[in-house]
């Protein structure tokens, strides 16, 4: 009979104590796994919402401007200097340290034009980039090509134009290829054209009025990208549009710190449960251990038996704890993210970490009871029979 067989028989004979140790470690491990899984899934949810928000960095020409606004009422301004951005300079953005985090960059040229005796704002955009920058756009019709335009909902209503109609801007005939569904923003009042077409109509070839950037920053803060873009484009003003995302990230950070604290407390409680239970088990088995020692078992053999029992139970707790925690995460995730779009992904590192942590805590908590058992004098133990 091997030491492993003795340990397994002791576990079977003392099922209640083994179940108590298993429950203590299982609760600690499953809670820690559930919290870590929730944090990981919520982080993915925030990154997905970053994409849904579209542009989160805005590049504007640097100006010296005194804005006459108060209480949301704009009375105009006094502009001392106004520069436009050279389109060729935008290639420098690809050289920044976090260029891989730039999902899309949409240059925009703006200018006032006259359509059917009404003043409207013409916006030249890159329609390929708008698929990422403005994912909420819904176009009734087709995306404009050369010398065709997309009308905002209010612009189409006020100008009394529909898909297929034509009108003239600066002596050049343009056709309405589509109408933008209502967005509730300033886009409803604009006339959109391909960037090259708008630059030609406004006589602003090679120049843009602003640039929208969609930055996916999973491994870097958006502030870092703002600083990097500002360095390569010194004559521009770079701003981050991230209030909603930042508040969610701060909330997630607080939740992460809280989960770490809860995990530490649960691990300490679990280790205490193991320690107390194994101490009681050793005291109950004083006579049995004395017989082992009288039969020729060394102190190291007794220690190994106790640690084998603790290791087997801890390994079971690690496996079951991860499975219970994984299932709890799947159940609880919709309550935290508000949708079922984000799934729980199997994380091998978390699984291995949960198993290793359970075994380490179980063995460490059983070390003192094992040493106590090894010090039992066989003579005194047999006398107690």
Buried (B, 14 or more C-beta within 10 A) or exposed (E): EEBEEBBBEBBEEBEEBBBBBBBBBBBBBBBBBBBBBBBBBBBBBBBBBBBEBBBBBBBBBBEEEEEEEEEEEEEEEEEEEEEBBEBEBBEEBEEBEBEEBBBBBBBBBBBEBEBEEEEBBBBBBBBEBBBBBBEEBEBBBEBBEEBBBBBBBBBBBBBEBEBEEEBEBEEEEBBBBBBBEEBEEEBBBBBBBBBBBBBBBBEBEEBBBBBBBBBBBEEBBBEBBBEBBBEBBEEBEBEBBBEEBBEBBEEBEEBBEEBBEBBEEBBEEBBEBBBBBBBBBBEEBBBBBBBBBEEEBEBEBBBBBBBBBBBBBBBBBBBBBBBBBBBBBBEBBEEBBEEEEBEBEEBEEBBEBBBEBBBBBBBBBBBEBBBBBBEBEBEEBBEEE
